[in-house]
Structures are given as structure tokens and as C-alpha cells.
Amino acid sequence: MSPNLATKNTSPTPDAPGRWVVTEFGKPDVLKWHPWDPTSEVSGNNVLVRIILAGLGGVDNIQRVGGFPDPRASKPGFSTGYEIVGEVLALGDSMDLKMLGTCSPSKFDYIRSLGVEPIDRNASDLVEQVRKLTDGAGVDVAYDGVCSEDSVRNFLAATKPDTGRLVVFGLMGEIASDGSKMLDGAQATLGRRLQQPRTSFFSLSQELHNEPEVDDFHVIVDKVRTGELDPVIAKLLPLSKGVEGHQLLVNGSAVKGKLLFVVDADLATKLGVQSDESR
Ligand SMILES: NC(=O)c1ccc[n+]([C@@H]2O[C@H](COP(=O)([O-])OP(=O)(O)OC[C@H]3O[C@@H](n4cnc5c(N)ncnc54)[C@H](OP(=O)(O)O)[C@@H]3O)[C@@H](O)[C@H]2O)c1
């Protein structure tokens, strides 16, 4: 787990570190501060985020009164909201992942430091090594960036029989060893190698940057950076003002712009952000 987790919780919370919980559906005073240590829940798919700022808006208002169509907000006992900005401190042990990685032996120590068990990528007994490290079972998924005949055969053989999957994501094995050319075309190679059972190709979407929403987002962010757009922050509230923040939402007439909670005051101060009450 990240040493950053030792960072003290600097949230200006009412008493102990914790969170605002909707104890029953109703007016803002149904929100009660519950002491909570999130570090004990960093497991499975959970991610621990040190939150700098959290947005507060219409969604919080409707969640508090029990009208939000999300099963996680269907009964009291949750915290409202879903807008946060922060730093990821730790990932859950997910999923209880055991990771094996092929590489050159000179990188074994580095690969171990990442929590991955290294295997020499040229080892003639690569499949046996994987079996040994997985109690004979093989891996659930093997990722192959080489896509040579050998790598596809070996990686697939190192997966669990009948259920294991091979995901090819690169074709480094098709580049001539002197780096002069491709031995065969990418499509032809993939066409041949992906014939194997339980094998697929993964590629990042090269079209993402063409999506109109991404363009719009960049245009907006650039305008904020240059000062051409100046988002209106209605209030920067310390997190201790959870109930007061919700009271502003109920009528809404006093809210002109975005309502935000400063959650981690120390981190926010370092970034030049302070709640209205500490300025
Ligand atoms: N599908 C996608 O969306 C996607 C996106 C990005 C990249 N890729 C692909 O992913 C692969 C890796 O990209 P990268 O940017 O991580 O490359 P990189 O930084 O150059 O790393 C390549 C590493 O792979 C290992 N390797 C294994 N067989 C190799 C071979 N035949 N030739 C060269 N290196 C070999 C080497 O490490 P060791 O000697 O330690 O094994 C080498 O350092 C490439 O095939 C790339 O096209 C795919």
C-alpha cells in the first residue's frame, strides 16, 4: 500500500475523519457525520482517493430525499454526490490478482518491484514455469505484445485449459530482427494467429480523439486555462458545512455558480484553493 496513506486526514471535519451519511430520506438535517476509516476498505475493486474538492448540486439534493434512480441510493446509509477531484492513493488488491510477466532477465528486480513475478521471455520452459507458479492451473488471461507463432502458442498453452484467454495487443515479433521491415503484414499476421481458440485482439480506440465530445472538452479546458472562460464558483465550503451546503440546495435561489466542498484542506491549500471561510 502507498506510503502516502500515512498522510494525516486534514479534512476540517466536525470531529473525527469520516463522511456525511443520509440517515433517512428528508431535509438536510438528516445528514449525520459518521466516523469512517476508508483505508480499511481498500480491497477488491475499490480505489482510495484523497479528495481535494467535491461538487455539490442537484444530484445531492435528489439523492437526499430518496428520488435518485440508482440502487446504491435506494435506501438510507450512503453519502450523496459523485463529483470529485483528487489523488489516487491506493488500488484494492482487486480482485486478488496474481501477475506474472515475461521480460529480459536484466529487468527481473524492476518487475518484482511492481508486484509482478518475472519470467525470462526466452525461457524454453516458459509454459512449465507458469504452470508451476499457478499450482498447475495456468493463468486466466495472457497478454501478448509479440504475436509470433511461438508466443501465441506458448501464451495460450500457459492459460487455463478450456477457459483461459489470450489477448494479443502488439506485433513486435513480426518486425525483422535487424529492425528493417515487417516480416508479414499486420492484418495477415493477425488473421493467421487469431485463428487460435479463445484468442482476441485488443486495441486502444484510435478514434477517441475524433469524438466530438473530446474536442469540446479540450476547447473548454483550454479556454479555462487561458482565462477566456472563468467558471463561477458559488461557494467553497469546508466539508464540516455538509448540512448548510444541502440547505442551500433545497431552495437554490442563493446559489449562483458551482457549489464545492473543500475536502482535504491541506492539499487544496497547496494547490492554491481555500474554502471561503478560511480566506
Ligand atoms: N493494442 C494497443 O492499443 C497498443 C497500444 C500501445 C502499444 N501497443 C503495442 O504494445 C507493444 C509494446 O509497446 P511499448 O510501447 O510498451 O513498447 P516498448 O516500450 O518499446 O517496450 C517493448 C518491450 O517489449 C519487450 N519485447 C518483447 N519482445 C520483443 C521484441 N520482439 N522486440 C522488441 N521488444 C520486445 C522488450 O522488453 P523485454 O526484453 O524485457 O521483454 C521491450 O523493452 C507493441 O507491440 C505496441 O505496438 C499496443
The ligand as a Gaussian input file, in Angstrom:
#p B3LYP/6-31G(d) Opt

LIG

0 1
 N       -3.181000      -2.527000     -28.719000
 C       -2.925000      -1.298000     -28.328000
 O       -3.844000      -0.492000     -28.150000
 C       -1.492000      -0.890000     -28.084000
 C       -1.185000       0.366000     -27.561000
 C        0.162000       0.683000     -27.342000
 C        1.165000      -0.238000     -27.673000
 N        0.807000      -1.425000     -28.228000
 C        1.803000      -2.441000     -28.574000
 O        2.379000      -2.918000     -27.376000
 C        3.699000      -3.390000     -27.649000
 C        4.677000      -2.779000     -26.657000
 O        4.679000      -1.358000     -26.863000
 P        5.552000      -0.429000     -25.891000
 O        5.296000       0.967000     -26.278000
 O        5.366000      -0.888000     -24.484000
 O        6.995000      -0.834000     -26.364000
 P        8.396000      -0.577000     -25.639000
 O        8.268000       0.468000     -24.587000
 O        9.363000      -0.402000     -26.750000
 O        8.665000      -1.959000     -24.897000
 C        8.888000      -3.098000     -25.627000
 C        9.482000      -4.142000     -24.688000
 O        8.921000      -5.381000     -25.074000
 C        9.857000      -6.414000     -24.885000
 N        9.891000      -7.236000     -26.086000
 C        9.429000      -8.492000     -26.152000
 N        9.587000      -8.983000     -27.393000
 C       10.117000      -8.006000     -28.127000
 C       10.518000      -7.918000     -29.492000
 N       10.367000      -8.946000     -30.349000
 N       11.043000      -6.774000     -29.924000
 C       11.183000      -5.714000     -29.087000
 N       10.842000      -5.744000     -27.789000
 C       10.321000      -6.888000     -27.311000
 C       11.194000      -5.759000     -24.526000
 O       11.368000      -5.931000     -23.124000
 P       11.991000      -7.279000     -22.527000
 O       13.260000      -7.535000     -23.294000
 O       12.237000      -7.009000     -21.094000
 O       10.992000      -8.373000     -22.756000
 C       10.973000      -4.299000     -24.843000
 O       11.667000      -3.449000     -23.977000
 C        3.979000      -3.036000     -29.092000
 O        3.723000      -4.172000     -29.891000
 C        2.964000      -1.945000     -29.407000
 O        2.664000      -1.879000     -30.767000
 C       -0.490000      -1.764000     -28.429000

